[in-house]
Amino acid sequence: MEQEGWRRGLGNVSGKLFKLLKSFCRWQGGDIVFIAAGLGDAALYRTDHIAEELNFYGFRAVVLYKDDPFLMQKIKRFKIVIFHRVTEDGKVKKILSQLKRRRQVFIYDTDDLVFDLELFKQTDAYKNFNDWQKKQYEKSVGLGILKNKELAGITTPTSFLAGKLKRFGKPVFVVKNKLSQQDLEWSWQARKIYLKRAEGANKEVRLGYFSGSITHNRDFATIIPALTSILSKRKNVFLYLVGYLDLVDDEFYNCFVGQIRRLPFVSRRKHFQNIAQVDINLAPLEMNDYCQAKSELKFVEAGVVGVPTVAVRNQTFSEAIDDGKTGLLAGNTEEWREQLEKLICDGEYRRTVGENARQLVLKKYLTTSGDNRDYYRFLEKHL
């Protein structure tokens, strides 16, 4: 598995490098340019997918990267510049100066509370950084741009985070994370796998936890007591831990090693196929402001395949999920155990909740859903 993980990892890096090099060759102008700080899933959802949505609704939007050596020349060709999680370093200060001189409009997008350094320092993400990485965050990510008086507006994926961003005195728009048309195609393929499993006589019930980074150990730990109760009692229940999660020496892992299956972090296409291998998706989070700011993506990515989710009962998931219908919410250990038991014991109910979630995702969480009318008008005004 380790060798296979290295191969997949190299494939992911190669794909991202190709994407970066391809962006370097974009010299065409347009209405809107997104400047992404990196190449991870956060940038994918907040730049590529939103650009796809805007293009679908008649705007001309492209994505460039902060490390592009020709960036300062390229952005002259656009009317609106949107920075995603970009830190105000020397290069960005020069860009902001140019934008002011040319009277170009700029917007800031953040999908996290990384602009609040004191809060971010309390997270696993920051604690897992090396000294060089911590130094990159010394001035907070985006705080200088958010305080810039020329800033035209702010975008973010959750209403909780929007409330935190209103203190900067600029228009704030909730622009949800959505699935691309490519994601939709991959999800259809994955759904065939899921339906084939659902039609079988398999008595296993699989719980799945999908971790996209090494920052979720404490999130997962919040549901270990409930999982301990369930796995102890039900030997037909298996837990799939996918991606980055540090449980190798954990007492919980050692106790249930026969019921726990580990899968490595994979490409997005394979990610949807992995989701299709489980019956119930788990979306726990710590109850603090940093985690409250996270979006409902775990629910969305599972929902498009038709897999039901049990999620933490916080503001974001409570707004996204109709409890008991499109998913289930849990606020403490007893609720996690009860909600999981409902889905484990009733296969028909699982499939109904999963299908309800799928219909909701297809209606609200695709780049073609067109529900950001206020934001579109805001952009049109500045064009």
Helices and strands as residue ranges (DSSP letters): H 2-24, E 30-36, H 41-43, I 44-48, H 49-56, E 61-65, H 71-74, G 75-77, E 78-84, H 90-102, E 105-109, H 117-120, H 124-127, H 131-136, H 143-146, E 153-156, H 159-165, G 166-168, E 172-174, H 181-199, E 205-211, H 217-221, H 224-233, E 237-243, H 251-255, G 257-259, E 260-263, H 268-275, E 280-283, H 289-292, H 297-303, E 309-312, H 315-320, E 328-330, H 333-345, H 347-364, H 373-382
